[in-house]
Amino acid sequence: MPEGIYSAAAGMAAQQTRLDSLANDVANVNTAGYKQQRVGFRDLVYQAEQGVPVGAGSAPVDIGRSFAQGPLAQTGDSLSVAIAGPGFFQVRRSDGSTALTRDGRLALDANGAIVTSTGEHLVPPLTVPKGTDASAIVIAANGAVSVGATAIGRLSIVDVPSPGSLAPAGDNLFAPTAASGAPAAVTSATVQQGYLEGSNVDLASAMTDMIEAQRGYELASRAIKTQDQLLDVANGLVK
């Protein structure tokens, strides 16, 4: 009898994890370059009871993020850039490690370096002459950056063999892992200056999934209540 309670409790915990993931997606529906989380489920161990296999419920499984292209929105800002196609911008974090992002909200720091919206420097670094007006910066489709007739460098785009295995690193950044593979330059994508890639979260689908997960949570909760009532009946019979 208690096995039913354990199975239902495992189901509640799994649905709660899914709800948390969906809530995070909804909260970031307007975040530039955000990628939707994906949560799956796996069966817990089975055991035989009187020759019948009985499961112990389900557990959530992080199956990575969807790196489908988000919609491109025109901003008119010369330091807004979007990647059309696969790949990421590579940045250097404050601890010296590298990370990847699709968030193209760039800015100029006090030294004229082109940095991300959270202050990380690009890899390779790009610096324009001090006092340069951002509107004078031109970024070509191949990533070449120039100010007037002066070439500054190239905004490189890299990709990994398995993007779904990248580890979230906060601030809309992803860290390469052994499973994702090392970043390498790609040429199949282009840079769109004056545009930003929006979140790839479909709000209507996310809300529908939240309702479904909530219903699953409620059903598992009712199962626990039913099992508890049956235990009360069994205890009464023993007395």
BELSUL-V437348 format. One record per pair of residues at least 24 apart in sequence whose C-alpha atoms are under 7 Angstrom apart, sorted by sequence separation. I is the first residue (numbers start at 0). GAP is how many residues later the second one is. D is the distance in Angstrom with one decimal. If there is no record, write none. Layout:
i:I gap:GAP d:D
i:I gap:GAP d:D
This chain:
i:37 gap:24 d:6.4
i:38 gap:24 d:5.7
i:79 gap:24 d:5.7
i:80 gap:24 d:6.7
i:127 gap:24 d:6.5
i:158 gap:24 d:5.2
i:159 gap:24 d:6.4
i:37 gap:25 d:5.6
i:79 gap:25 d:5.0
i:126 gap:25 d:6.9
i:157 gap:25 d:5.7
i:158 gap:25 d:5.5
i:37 gap:26 d:5.7
i:78 gap:26 d:6.7
i:79 gap:26 d:5.9
i:125 gap:26 d:6.7
i:157 gap:26 d:5.0
i:158 gap:26 d:6.4
i:36 gap:27 d:6.3
i:37 gap:27 d:5.4
i:78 gap:27 d:5.2
i:92 gap:27 d:5.6
i:125 gap:27 d:6.3
i:157 gap:27 d:4.2
i:158 gap:27 d:6.3
i:36 gap:28 d:4.5
i:37 gap:28 d:6.9
i:78 gap:28 d:6.2
i:91 gap:28 d:5.8
i:156 gap:28 d:5.9
i:157 gap:28 d:5.4
i:35 gap:29 d:5.5
i:36 gap:29 d:6.5
i:90 gap:29 d:6.0
i:91 gap:29 d:5.4
i:156 gap:29 d:6.0
i:34 gap:30 d:6.2
i:35 gap:30 d:5.4
i:90 gap:30 d:5.5
i:91 gap:30 d:6.2
i:34 gap:31 d:5.9
i:90 gap:31 d:4.3
i:91 gap:31 d:6.3
i:34 gap:32 d:5.9
i:89 gap:32 d:6.0
i:90 gap:32 d:5.1
i:89 gap:33 d:5.4
i:16 gap:43 d:6.8
i:13 gap:44 d:6.7
i:13 gap:45 d:5.3
i:10 gap:46 d:5.9
i:13 gap:46 d:4.9
i:9 gap:47 d:5.6
i:10 gap:47 d:5.6
i:9 gap:48 d:5.9
i:10 gap:48 d:7.0
i:141 gap:48 d:5.7
i:142 gap:48 d:5.8
i:6 gap:49 d:4.7
i:7 gap:49 d:6.5
i:9 gap:49 d:6.5
i:140 gap:49 d:5.1
i:141 gap:49 d:6.2
i:5 gap:50 d:6.8
i:6 gap:50 d:4.1
i:140 gap:50 d:4.6
i:139 gap:51 d:6.9
i:140 gap:51 d:6.0
i:2 gap:53 d:6.9
i:138 gap:54 d:6.0
i:78 gap:55 d:6.9
i:77 gap:56 d:6.5
i:77 gap:57 d:5.6
i:77 gap:59 d:6.6
i:88 gap:67 d:6.7
i:88 gap:68 d:5.3
i:89 gap:68 d:6.8
i:32 gap:69 d:4.8
i:87 gap:69 d:5.4
i:88 gap:69 d:6.5
i:32 gap:70 d:4.5
i:86 gap:70 d:5.8
i:87 gap:70 d:5.3
i:31 gap:71 d:5.4
i:86 gap:71 d:5.2
i:87 gap:71 d:5.9
i:100 gap:71 d:6.4
i:86 gap:72 d:4.4
i:100 gap:72 d:4.9
i:85 gap:73 d:7.0
i:99 gap:73 d:5.5
i:100 gap:73 d:6.2
i:98 gap:74 d:6.1
i:99 gap:74 d:5.0
i:98 gap:75 d:5.5
i:99 gap:75 d:6.3
i:98 gap:76 d:4.8
i:98 gap:77 d:6.9
i:103 gap:92 d:6.1
i:65 gap:98 d:7.0
i:64 gap:99 d:5.5
i:86 gap:99 d:7.0
i:63 gap:100 d:4.8
i:63 gap:101 d:6.0
i:86 gap:102 d:7.0
i:84 gap:103 d:6.9
i:85 gap:103 d:5.9
i:84 gap:104 d:4.6
i:83 gap:105 d:5.6
i:84 gap:105 d:6.7
i:82 gap:106 d:6.6
i:83 gap:106 d:5.3
i:82 gap:107 d:5.9
i:83 gap:107 d:6.2
i:82 gap:108 d:4.9
i:83 gap:108 d:6.9
i:81 gap:109 d:5.7
i:82 gap:109 d:6.3
i:80 gap:110 d:6.4
i:81 gap:110 d:5.1
i:80 gap:111 d:5.5
i:81 gap:111 d:6.7
i:80 gap:112 d:4.6
i:79 gap:113 d:6.0
i:80 gap:113 d:5.8
i:81 gap:113 d:5.5
i:79 gap:114 d:5.0
i:80 gap:114 d:5.2
i:81 gap:114 d:4.8
i:77 gap:115 d:6.1
i:78 gap:115 d:6.8
i:79 gap:115 d:5.5
i:80 gap:115 d:5.6
i:81 gap:115 d:5.3
i:77 gap:116 d:5.1
i:79 gap:116 d:5.9
i:76 gap:117 d:5.0
i:75 gap:118 d:4.7
i:74 gap:119 d:5.4
i:73 gap:120 d:5.9
i:74 gap:120 d:5.3
i:73 gap:121 d:4.3
i:74 gap:121 d:6.9
i:72 gap:122 d:5.4
i:73 gap:122 d:6.6
i:71 gap:123 d:6.2
i:72 gap:123 d:5.4
i:71 gap:124 d:5.5
i:72 gap:124 d:6.4
i:71 gap:125 d:4.5
i:72 gap:125 d:7.0
i:70 gap:126 d:5.6
i:71 gap:126 d:6.1
i:69 gap:127 d:5.6
i:70 gap:127 d:5.3
i:69 gap:128 d:5.2
i:69 gap:129 d:5.4
i:69 gap:130 d:4.3
i:68 gap:131 d:6.5
i:67 gap:132 d:6.7
i:33 gap:138 d:6.5
i:31 gap:164 d:6.5
i:32 gap:164 d:5.3
i:33 gap:164 d:7.0
i:34 gap:164 d:6.1
i:35 gap:164 d:6.3
i:31 gap:165 d:5.7
i:32 gap:165 d:5.3
i:33 gap:165 d:4.5
i:34 gap:165 d:5.8
i:35 gap:165 d:5.5
i:31 gap:166 d:4.6
i:32 gap:166 d:5.2
i:33 gap:166 d:6.6
i:34 gap:166 d:7.0
i:30 gap:167 d:6.5
i:31 gap:167 d:5.6
i:29 gap:168 d:6.7
i:30 gap:168 d:5.7
i:29 gap:169 d:6.1
i:28 gap:170 d:5.6
i:28 gap:172 d:5.8
i:28 gap:174 d:6.9
i:24 gap:176 d:6.5
i:25 gap:177 d:6.5
i:25 gap:180 d:6.8
i:21 gap:184 d:6.3
i:21 gap:188 d:6.4
i:18 gap:191 d:6.0
i:18 gap:194 d:6.3
i:17 gap:195 d:6.9
i:14 gap:198 d:5.7
i:14 gap:201 d:6.7
i:14 gap:202 d:5.7
i:11 gap:205 d:5.0
i:11 gap:208 d:5.8
i:10 gap:209 d:6.2
i:11 gap:209 d:6.9
i:8 gap:211 d:6.9
i:7 gap:212 d:4.9
i:7 gap:213 d:6.9
i:7 gap:215 d:6.2
i:7 gap:216 d:6.0
i:4 gap:219 d:5.2
i:4 gap:222 d:6.3
i:3 gap:223 d:6.7
